[in-house]
Amino acid sequence: MVTATAGRDEILVWLSEVADPEIPVLSITDLGIVRDVEVDDCVTVALAPTYSGCPATEVIEQSVIAALHDRGVAEVRIRRVLAPAWTTDWISAEGCAKLRDYGIAPPEKGGSKRELLYGQRRIPCPRCESTNTLAVSEFGSTACKASYKCNDCLEPFEYFKCI
Amino acid sequence: MNAEQALLAYVLRLGDNALILGQRMVEVVAAYPELEEELANANFALDYIGQARMFYSLAAELEGKGRTEDELAFLRAENEFRNVLLIEQPNGHFGDSIAKLVLFDAFYLLLLEALQNSTATRVGEIAARAEKEIRYHLRHNSQWLVRLGDGTDKSHGLVQESINSLWKYTGELFTADDVDQTFAGEFGGPDLAAIREQWTIKVKAILDEATLTMPEDGFMASGGKQGRHTEHFGFMIAEMQYLQRAHPGASW
């Protein structure tokens, strides 16, 4: 077993290869849900849930355990961290770029959440960058995405909702 | 009642409210009038059930008797559930469901905000997570209430009737009993009188925009927080608990 030799940084690199099951273009480190890695007699990975009822939470935990097992880490523990609560601001800049390339408009960053949530902000189309877009449905294929369409290039797209 | 007992009872209530409302919404999954609302309802139900799991896990730990979140959900009797009466009411028509969610979520959101200032930090952490979800629910559901209230004569009439008939269950939300008072005193928990004032302003604003009339306070039903439920509740948990009652210990 390599537990003794695997350091925190090395483990973080391994975790950056674990994909989010619902948006596989994002890794769990891009998503910003890996809060900490502690290495002592076992490896403890601190993960923050995204939405309370997100069905991917358990799948992600199993994927983390499996990924570290594959690297030879025998003892893996998962610790769920609630504070500070995950918001879309935890998604890395690289993660936002990957989302855009994948055809999902990334969440708006910074500013007042309430303003973003209640304001009628125009979401730019991830394909042609036009801001002439229309919200079709607040809900898309998963809890975290809304459905939009672009009035210029006429393509439908998903928007990663800002929470 | 000492501080520890009040904390446990309070966390269980939060879990019961979230689970029972989530379960009610699950009953109409795959039966909503249009796809967007179908997804909204299922996603919102999932949020409540996720919140219930967090509250129950904490309650199980505080209780320290080795019970799990599942045992708290599936193996307690009707009178051990301490959710408010409002949320156990049947789904009714779409307007009934929306009215119920607006009345409850406007309260729940204020409660979740206040809980983050309490010294029960683990409750505050769950509240901080849940608040972000409930804020979204309230926005979505109040938009529907406005659309229905300010819609056709028929939708206006129906949803006004929904508000009128649910109103008698709103008083209980703000009636502080022993658990609420001890939790407020020992942990800086929510001040229900202050929440009532804020709730009244918020709900009045939504109803005004929806061209609906805010009912006068009259008879208020209560008892849910003490385990005395309306007649609908037993049927509901009988269905929810059926599998664990019929096949004890069954798991996926």
Interface residues (C-beta under 8 A of the other chain):
Chain A: P49 Y51 S52 G53 C54 P55 L82 A83 P84 A85 W86 T87 K113 R114 L117 Y118 S137 E138 F139 G140 A143 K161 I163
Chain B: L35 E36 L39 A40 N43 A45 L46 D47 Y48 I49 G50 Q51 R53 M54 T121 R122 G124 E125 I126 A128 R129 A130 K132 E133 R135 Y136 R139 H140
